[in-house]
């Protein structure tokens, strides 16, 4: 339940009033993802694991 509260926090507009438990800033929510390398790495690792499994099972 605690994790759900952290995820559903609203954008913080008055940081001074909520210093102990602030929500995310508007900039962090609306920031453009100009370097989407995570998807590329995910696919490269998946393909590498499949190729290594093929090599292991068929050639060793």
VEXDREN-337305 format. One record per residue: residue in one letter; x, y, z of N, C-alpha, C in turn. Coordinates in Angstrom, 2 decimals, decimal comma. Last residue first. Layout:
<nodes>
NODE  res      n.X      n.Y      n.Z     ca.X     ca.Y     ca.Z      c.X      c.Y      c.Z
NODE    A        X        Y        Z        X        Y        Z        X        Y        Z
...
</nodes>
This chain:
<nodes>
NODE  res      n.X      n.Y      n.Z     ca.X     ca.Y     ca.Z      c.X      c.Y      c.Z
NODE    X    28,13   -26,93   -28,57    28,99   -27,39   -27,48    28,49   -28,69   -26,91
NODE    X    26,31   -26,22   -30,53    27,72   -26,38   -30,91    28,63   -26,85   -29,78
NODE    X    23,72   -26,04   -29,53    23,95   -26,71   -30,80    25,42   -26,98   -31,11
NODE    X    23,74   -24,76   -27,01    23,00   -25,99   -27,18    23,32   -26,74   -28,47
NODE    X    25,44   -22,48   -27,43    25,70   -23,44   -26,35    25,01   -24,78   -26,62
NODE    X    24,23   -21,13   -29,57    25,61   -21,61   -29,68    25,88   -22,69   -28,63
NODE    X    21,75   -20,55   -28,37    21,82   -21,36   -29,60    23,21   -21,95   -29,75
NODE    X    22,59   -18,91   -26,26    21,89   -20,17   -25,97    21,94   -21,10   -27,19
NODE    X    23,69   -16,74   -27,64    24,55   -17,56   -26,80    23,90   -18,90   -26,46
NODE    X    21,33   -15,78   -28,88    22,45   -16,27   -29,70    23,38   -17,14   -28,88
NODE    X    19,88   -15,02   -26,57    19,34   -16,04   -27,49    20,46   -16,62   -28,35
NODE    X    21,56   -13,04   -25,53    21,26   -14,23   -24,73    20,74   -15,35   -25,63
NODE    X    21,47   -11,14   -27,61    22,74   -11,77   -27,25    22,51   -13,05   -26,45
NODE    X    18,77   -10,40   -27,52    19,29   -11,06   -28,72    20,60   -11,77   -28,41
NODE    X    18,73    -9,18   -24,96    17,85   -10,32   -25,27    18,37   -11,10   -26,48
NODE    X    20,58    -7,09   -25,29    20,84    -8,14   -24,32    19,99    -9,37   -24,61
NODE    X    19,25    -5,59   -27,26    20,60    -6,12   -27,52    20,91    -7,26   -26,56
NODE    X    16,87    -4,84   -25,94    16,82    -5,72   -27,11    18,18    -6,34   -27,43
NODE    X    17,92    -3,23   -23,85    17,05    -4,37   -23,56    17,02    -5,35   -24,73
NODE    X    19,25    -1,24   -25,25    20,03    -2,18   -24,43    19,20    -3,42   -24,13
NODE    X    17,01     0,05   -26,40    18,05    -0,53   -27,24    18,84    -1,57   -26,47
NODE    X    15,65     0,98   -24,14    15,00     0,01   -25,05    16,03    -0,68   -25,93
NODE    X    17,58     2,77   -23,10    17,13     1,61   -22,32    16,47     0,56   -23,21
NODE    X    18,02     4,99   -24,64    18,95     3,88   -24,80    18,47     2,63   -24,06
NODE    X    16,69     7,48   -25,48    16,00     6,24   -25,11    16,87     5,00   -25,30
NODE    X    17,17    10,44   -24,89    18,17     9,38   -25,02    17,55     8,05   -24,63
NODE    X    15,15    12,20   -24,40    15,91    12,40   -25,62    17,00    11,36   -25,83
NODE    X    12,27    12,42   -23,13    13,26    11,36   -23,12    14,05    11,44   -24,42
NODE    X    11,35    15,43   -21,57    11,42    14,66   -22,81    12,54    13,63   -22,70
NODE    X     9,53    15,79   -18,59    10,83    15,83   -19,25    10,84    14,92   -20,47
NODE    X     7,32    15,84   -17,00     7,14    16,22   -18,40     8,45    16,27   -19,18
NODE    X     8,29    15,10   -14,49     7,21    14,33   -15,11     7,15    14,59   -16,60
NODE    X    10,23    16,99   -13,86    10,61    15,57   -13,92     9,55    14,70   -14,57
NODE    X     8,77    19,37   -13,87     9,83    19,16   -14,87    10,20    17,68   -14,99
NODE    X     7,17    19,15   -11,64     6,54    19,12   -12,95     7,57    18,84   -14,05
NODE    X     8,50    16,91    -9,15     8,35    18,23    -9,76     7,74    18,08   -11,14
NODE    X     6,70    14,60    -7,03     7,69    14,91    -8,08     7,44    16,30    -8,65
NODE    X     5,95    15,63    -3,61     5,70    14,86    -4,83     6,75    15,22    -5,86
NODE    X     7,50    15,47    -0,34     7,07    16,16    -1,56     6,78    15,18    -2,70
NODE    X     7,53    15,31     2,64     7,08    14,26     1,74     6,59    14,87     0,43
NODE    X     8,62    17,56     3,89     8,92    16,23     4,43     8,56    15,12     3,46
NODE    X     7,64    19,81     2,48     9,07    19,48     2,45     9,38    18,08     2,95
NODE    X     5,22    21,05     1,70     5,33    19,59     1,76     6,78    19,13     1,77
NODE    X     5,41    23,77     1,52     4,35    23,24     2,37     4,49    21,73     2,58
NODE    X     7,45    24,14    -0,32     7,67    24,57     1,07     6,61    24,00     2,01
NODE    X     6,34    23,33    -2,79     7,35    22,50    -2,13     7,52    22,87    -0,65
NODE    X     3,72    23,32    -4,42     4,10    24,11    -3,25     5,07    23,30    -2,40
NODE    X     3,47    21,49    -6,42     3,39    22,90    -6,80     3,82    23,81    -5,65
NODE    X     4,15    18,29    -7,58     4,34    19,23    -6,48     4,32    20,65    -7,01
NODE    X     1,76    16,12    -8,90     2,88    17,02    -9,19     2,95    18,08    -8,10
NODE    X     0,75    13,51    -6,62     0,49    14,54    -7,61     1,74    15,39    -7,81
NODE    X     1,43    10,05    -6,31     1,59    11,41    -5,82     1,34    12,39    -6,96
NODE    X     1,27     7,32    -6,87     0,14     8,17    -7,21     0,26     9,59    -6,69
NODE    X     3,60     6,15    -5,86     3,40     6,21    -7,30     2,33     7,22    -7,66
NODE    X     3,23     6,29    -3,10     4,37     6,97    -3,70     4,16     7,15    -5,20
NODE    X     1,00     4,66    -2,78     0,91     6,06    -2,43     2,05     6,86    -3,05
NODE    X     2,06     2,21    -3,49     1,00     2,77    -4,32     0,85     4,26    -4,02
NODE    X     3,80     1,70    -1,40     4,34     1,93    -2,73     3,31     2,59    -3,63
NODE    X     1,99     1,20     0,68     2,85     2,37     0,75     3,43     2,71    -0,62
NODE    X     0,82    -1,19     0,00     0,00     0,00     0,00     0,87     1,26     0,00
</nodes>
